[in-house]
Amino acid sequence: MSTKHGERSGRPKRADTLKISTERVHHIIHEYLGMRKFFAKWVLRELTFDQKQGRVDDSKHCLVWFGQDEFLHRYVTMDETWLHLFTLKSN
């Protein structure tokens, strides 16, 4: 079995094709695209306005779709803001 030509996670195809270093690819993804590596996968740090608006539109569609069903009393939406909280131990 050869992985030389097969698709696989972590394959440096784009960096090799563009003749740039993997460090440069990391910089572009992190700084210019606003993504960070989270659980071995690149994700956006925050949702863009268009992404948030899309979620609002989807939620409105669900409201129309489900009408006044009891389901709506359990339907909760929120943005993708994550807060990390921890307390430092004092010496």
Rosetta constraint file for C-alpha pairs under 8 A:
AtomPair CA 2 CA 6 HARMONIC 7.37 0.50
AtomPair CA 3 CA 7 HARMONIC 7.53 0.50
AtomPair CA 3 CA 8 HARMONIC 7.58 0.50
AtomPair CA 7 CA 11 HARMONIC 7.09 0.50
AtomPair CA 12 CA 16 HARMONIC 6.15 0.50
AtomPair CA 12 CA 22 HARMONIC 7.31 0.50
AtomPair CA 13 CA 17 HARMONIC 6.04 0.50
AtomPair CA 14 CA 18 HARMONIC 6.00 0.50
AtomPair CA 15 CA 19 HARMONIC 5.75 0.50
AtomPair CA 15 CA 20 HARMONIC 5.14 0.50
AtomPair CA 15 CA 21 HARMONIC 5.99 0.50
AtomPair CA 15 CA 22 HARMONIC 5.93 0.50
AtomPair CA 15 CA 25 HARMONIC 6.70 0.50
AtomPair CA 16 CA 20 HARMONIC 6.57 0.50
AtomPair CA 16 CA 21 HARMONIC 7.77 0.50
AtomPair CA 20 CA 24 HARMONIC 6.49 0.50
AtomPair CA 20 CA 25 HARMONIC 7.28 0.50
AtomPair CA 21 CA 25 HARMONIC 6.55 0.50
AtomPair CA 22 CA 26 HARMONIC 6.20 0.50
AtomPair CA 23 CA 27 HARMONIC 6.23 0.50
AtomPair CA 24 CA 28 HARMONIC 6.19 0.50
AtomPair CA 25 CA 29 HARMONIC 6.16 0.50
AtomPair CA 26 CA 30 HARMONIC 5.99 0.50
AtomPair CA 27 CA 31 HARMONIC 5.68 0.50
AtomPair CA 27 CA 32 HARMONIC 7.58 0.50
AtomPair CA 28 CA 32 HARMONIC 5.15 0.50
AtomPair CA 28 CA 33 HARMONIC 6.60 0.50
AtomPair CA 29 CA 33 HARMONIC 5.00 0.50
AtomPair CA 29 CA 34 HARMONIC 6.64 0.50
AtomPair CA 29 CA 35 HARMONIC 5.91 0.50
AtomPair CA 29 CA 36 HARMONIC 7.54 0.50
AtomPair CA 30 CA 34 HARMONIC 5.26 0.50
AtomPair CA 30 CA 35 HARMONIC 4.91 0.50
AtomPair CA 30 CA 36 HARMONIC 5.61 0.50
AtomPair CA 31 CA 35 HARMONIC 7.41 0.50
AtomPair CA 33 CA 44 HARMONIC 7.89 0.50
AtomPair CA 34 CA 44 HARMONIC 5.95 0.50
AtomPair CA 34 CA 45 HARMONIC 6.25 0.50
AtomPair CA 35 CA 42 HARMONIC 5.98 0.50
AtomPair CA 35 CA 43 HARMONIC 5.20 0.50
AtomPair CA 35 CA 44 HARMONIC 4.26 0.50
AtomPair CA 35 CA 45 HARMONIC 5.59 0.50
AtomPair CA 36 CA 42 HARMONIC 5.36 0.50
AtomPair CA 36 CA 43 HARMONIC 5.65 0.50
AtomPair CA 36 CA 44 HARMONIC 6.43 0.50
AtomPair CA 36 CA 45 HARMONIC 6.52 0.50
AtomPair CA 37 CA 41 HARMONIC 5.31 0.50
AtomPair CA 37 CA 42 HARMONIC 4.41 0.50
AtomPair CA 37 CA 43 HARMONIC 6.34 0.50
AtomPair CA 38 CA 42 HARMONIC 6.03 0.50
AtomPair CA 38 CA 43 HARMONIC 6.48 0.50
AtomPair CA 46 CA 80 HARMONIC 6.36 0.50
AtomPair CA 46 CA 81 HARMONIC 6.69 0.50
AtomPair CA 47 CA 51 HARMONIC 5.78 0.50
AtomPair CA 47 CA 52 HARMONIC 6.26 0.50
AtomPair CA 47 CA 79 HARMONIC 7.57 0.50
AtomPair CA 47 CA 80 HARMONIC 6.43 0.50
AtomPair CA 48 CA 52 HARMONIC 6.29 0.50
AtomPair CA 49 CA 53 HARMONIC 6.03 0.50
AtomPair CA 50 CA 54 HARMONIC 6.05 0.50
AtomPair CA 51 CA 55 HARMONIC 6.42 0.50
AtomPair CA 52 CA 56 HARMONIC 6.34 0.50
AtomPair CA 52 CA 79 HARMONIC 7.05 0.50
AtomPair CA 53 CA 57 HARMONIC 6.13 0.50
AtomPair CA 54 CA 58 HARMONIC 6.11 0.50
AtomPair CA 55 CA 59 HARMONIC 6.07 0.50
AtomPair CA 56 CA 60 HARMONIC 6.19 0.50
AtomPair CA 57 CA 61 HARMONIC 6.17 0.50
AtomPair CA 58 CA 62 HARMONIC 6.27 0.50
AtomPair CA 59 CA 63 HARMONIC 6.27 0.50
AtomPair CA 59 CA 77 HARMONIC 7.85 0.50
AtomPair CA 60 CA 64 HARMONIC 6.38 0.50
AtomPair CA 61 CA 65 HARMONIC 6.01 0.50
AtomPair CA 62 CA 66 HARMONIC 5.89 0.50
AtomPair CA 63 CA 67 HARMONIC 5.68 0.50
AtomPair CA 63 CA 68 HARMONIC 7.86 0.50
AtomPair CA 63 CA 72 HARMONIC 7.47 0.50
AtomPair CA 66 CA 71 HARMONIC 7.60 0.50
AtomPair CA 66 CA 72 HARMONIC 7.54 0.50
AtomPair CA 68 CA 72 HARMONIC 6.95 0.50
AtomPair CA 70 CA 74 HARMONIC 7.70 0.50
AtomPair CA 71 CA 75 HARMONIC 6.55 0.50
